């Protein structure tokens, strides 16, 4: 049995003259005497003082950046700046050597682009130590939030035959041979010969299956990986990402908005309360990064100020129609500074429009509701046509500063005839979704739900700007390393 003290516990302790064993990775080794040691449990390093005269030379040579070591010694009060305790080592053991000349993470600043190329090692940097501690806290907070409210955690399938979004941008799952694919008489792929006996793909959403659970269990949520085969090489898109998707029976659009706002505030508050060191580090990091930007592009708020601002303010709620009027009259639109100009009702809002509403006009998170039916999915509940005869659905999107869309959801269409009409309009075969339609045939009821892209939440809370930096091993076009 390996007995060791975590560095995080030692750094909080004032129990001097106690013998301890610590294990970790060498960050730096100065003057053949001072080791900066980190075991991942803390943002801060522990200073281990080596007895140079009584430590074998072959051991000293192996105390290099990246090496894993065990150090046994006495906890003593530190005279060094910024630390209260250090370990005066009586014994050093090399657990794993590291060739200092070949180790990619030298004790200097590395670009995020470089660190993405060595994602298997970037966990050892302070930045990614902080990011993934925050990600862990947010993940725990999501489960705790729903558990406190009596929701059932439902595991929806990763492999599915349905396309919840109707977008068709899916990864196909097959065991058919590429070199000799079985074909039907008309030349199409014969999926009856495939593993599942039909075409199957990786899920783009657990929503449809989640609705089935909600219509029996009342309140459920899913939290798992989803996949989009979308050829988007941007700082906001991934091919594999995690989604939080609650579905609630006997709920309408307002209930849905309240739940989503409560969830976001709860998780942000949890991170602030449980990741103080990590968020302090990330706040300082962001301040330094912003110094390199033109003044006009710098944020008015620090990371911590931005997080607290979201907690202290109610999200602004307005309809899509109201938002269009604001955007049409906006300076960027009138001066043709938007890449996609807003000239008429029905336009699909782009990230630039969403960020204008949040960052320039309202200067706080925004919830947009009642979108045009033509630009939304088939399962969203239809509103009565407005005075101009325009058709809208009870959809809602939550927009955040620096991110754009954080949450997308709706009240679901519970009326069988309306749902069938929408499916026909959008050419979605009813026979393939017979199981979904059954919930409208047998005890239908109003219900609502939403999807929250977990990486976008982590992106916001950490202040990072590229979504590839908030998931351990990012998947995107032409990249599936590690």
Secondary structure as the mmCIF struct_conf table of DSSP 4:
data_model
#
loop_
_struct_conf.conf_type_id
_struct_conf.id
_struct_conf.beg_label_comp_id
_struct_conf.beg_label_asym_id
_struct_conf.beg_label_seq_id
_struct_conf.end_label_comp_id
_struct_conf.end_label_asym_id
_struct_conf.end_label_seq_id
HELX_RH_AL_P HELX_RH_AL_P1 UNK A 7 UNK A 12
TURN_TY1_P TURN_TY1_P1 UNK A 16 UNK A 17
STRN STRN1 UNK A 19 UNK A 30
TURN_TY1_P TURN_TY1_P2 UNK A 31 UNK A 33
STRN STRN2 UNK A 34 UNK A 38
BEND BEND1 UNK A 40 UNK A 41
BEND BEND2 UNK A 43 UNK A 44
HELX_LH_PP_P HELX_LH_PP_P1 UNK A 45 UNK A 45
STRN STRN3 UNK A 46 UNK A 49
HELX_RH_3T_P HELX_RH_3T_P1 UNK A 52 UNK A 54
BEND BEND3 UNK A 55 UNK A 55
HELX_RH_AL_P HELX_RH_AL_P2 UNK A 57 UNK A 62
TURN_TY1_P TURN_TY1_P3 UNK A 65 UNK A 66
STRN STRN4 UNK A 68 UNK A 77
BEND BEND4 UNK A 80 UNK A 80
TURN_TY1_P TURN_TY1_P4 UNK A 81 UNK A 82
BEND BEND5 UNK A 84 UNK A 84
STRN STRN5 UNK A 85 UNK A 96
TURN_TY1_P TURN_TY1_P5 UNK A 100 UNK A 102
BEND BEND6 UNK A 104 UNK A 104
BEND BEND7 UNK A 107 UNK A 108
HELX_RH_AL_P HELX_RH_AL_P3 UNK A 112 UNK A 117
TURN_TY1_P TURN_TY1_P6 UNK A 118 UNK A 121
HELX_RH_3T_P HELX_RH_3T_P2 UNK A 122 UNK A 124
BEND BEND8 UNK A 125 UNK A 125
HELX_RH_AL_P HELX_RH_AL_P4 UNK A 126 UNK A 148
TURN_TY1_P TURN_TY1_P7 UNK A 149 UNK A 150
STRN STRN6 UNK A 152 UNK A 153
BEND BEND9 UNK A 158 UNK A 158
STRN STRN7 UNK A 159 UNK A 160
BEND BEND10 UNK A 161 UNK A 161
TURN_TY1_P TURN_TY1_P8 UNK A 164 UNK A 165
BEND BEND11 UNK A 166 UNK A 166
STRN STRN8 UNK A 172 UNK A 173
BEND BEND12 UNK A 176 UNK A 176
BEND BEND13 UNK A 178 UNK A 178
TURN_TY1_P TURN_TY1_P9 UNK A 179 UNK A 180
STRN STRN9 UNK A 183 UNK A 183
TURN_TY1_P TURN_TY1_P10 UNK A 185 UNK A 186
BEND BEND14 UNK A 187 UNK A 188
STRN STRN10 UNK A 189 UNK A 189
HELX_RH_3T_P HELX_RH_3T_P3 UNK A 191 UNK A 193
BEND BEND15 UNK A 194 UNK A 194
TURN_TY1_P TURN_TY1_P11 UNK A 195 UNK A 196
BEND BEND16 UNK A 197 UNK A 198
STRN STRN11 UNK A 200 UNK A 202
BEND BEND17 UNK A 204 UNK A 204
BEND BEND18 UNK A 206 UNK A 206
HELX_RH_AL_P HELX_RH_AL_P5 UNK A 207 UNK A 217
BEND BEND19 UNK A 218 UNK A 218
STRN STRN12 UNK A 219 UNK A 227
BEND BEND20 UNK A 234 UNK A 234
TURN_TY1_P TURN_TY1_P12 UNK A 235 UNK A 236
BEND BEND21 UNK A 239 UNK A 239
STRN STRN13 UNK A 240 UNK A 249
TURN_TY1_P TURN_TY1_P13 UNK A 250 UNK A 250
HELX_RH_AL_P HELX_RH_AL_P6 UNK A 253 UNK A 274
HELX_RH_AL_P HELX_RH_AL_P7 UNK A 276 UNK A 290
TURN_TY1_P TURN_TY1_P14 UNK A 291 UNK A 292
BEND BEND22 UNK A 293 UNK A 293
HELX_RH_3T_P HELX_RH_3T_P4 UNK A 295 UNK A 297
BEND BEND23 UNK A 298 UNK A 298
BEND BEND24 UNK A 300 UNK A 301
HELX_RH_AL_P HELX_RH_AL_P8 UNK A 303 UNK A 312
BEND BEND25 UNK A 313 UNK A 313
HELX_LH_PP_P HELX_LH_PP_P2 UNK A 314 UNK A 315
STRN STRN14 UNK A 316 UNK A 319
HELX_RH_AL_P HELX_RH_AL_P9 UNK A 320 UNK A 329
BEND BEND26 UNK A 330 UNK A 330
HELX_RH_AL_P HELX_RH_AL_P10 UNK A 331 UNK A 334
TURN_TY1_P TURN_TY1_P15 UNK A 335 UNK A 336
BEND BEND27 UNK A 338 UNK A 340
BEND BEND28 UNK A 344 UNK A 344
TURN_TY1_P TURN_TY1_P16 UNK A 345 UNK A 346
HELX_LH_PP_P HELX_LH_PP_P3 UNK A 347 UNK A 350
HELX_RH_AL_P HELX_RH_AL_P11 UNK A 351 UNK A 355
HELX_RH_PI_P HELX_RH_PI_P1 UNK A 356 UNK A 362
BEND BEND29 UNK A 363 UNK A 364
STRN STRN15 UNK A 366 UNK A 372
HELX_RH_3T_P HELX_RH_3T_P5 UNK A 373 UNK A 375
BEND BEND30 UNK A 376 UNK A 376
TURN_TY1_P TURN_TY1_P17 UNK A 378 UNK A 379
STRN STRN16 UNK A 380 UNK A 380
HELX_LH_PP_P HELX_LH_PP_P4 UNK A 381 UNK A 381
STRN STRN17 UNK A 382 UNK A 382
HELX_LH_PP_P HELX_LH_PP_P5 UNK A 383 UNK A 385
TURN_TY1_P TURN_TY1_P18 UNK A 387 UNK A 388
STRN STRN18 UNK A 392 UNK A 400
TURN_TY1_P TURN_TY1_P19 UNK A 401 UNK A 403
STRN STRN19 UNK A 404 UNK A 411
STRN STRN20 UNK A 412 UNK A 412
HELX_RH_AL_P HELX_RH_AL_P12 UNK A 416 UNK A 425
TURN_TY1_P TURN_TY1_P20 UNK A 426 UNK A 427
TURN_TY1_P TURN_TY1_P21 UNK A 430 UNK A 430
HELX_RH_3T_P HELX_RH_3T_P6 UNK A 431 UNK A 433
HELX_RH_AL_P HELX_RH_AL_P13 UNK A 434 UNK A 441
BEND BEND31 UNK A 442 UNK A 443
STRN STRN21 UNK A 447 UNK A 453
HELX_RH_AL_P HELX_RH_AL_P14 UNK A 454 UNK A 462
TURN_TY1_P TURN_TY1_P22 UNK A 463 UNK A 463
BEND BEND32 UNK A 465 UNK A 465
HELX_RH_3T_P HELX_RH_3T_P7 UNK A 467 UNK A 469
BEND BEND33 UNK A 470 UNK A 473
STRN STRN22 UNK A 476 UNK A 476
TURN_TY1_P TURN_TY1_P23 UNK A 477 UNK A 478
STRN STRN23 UNK A 479 UNK A 479
#
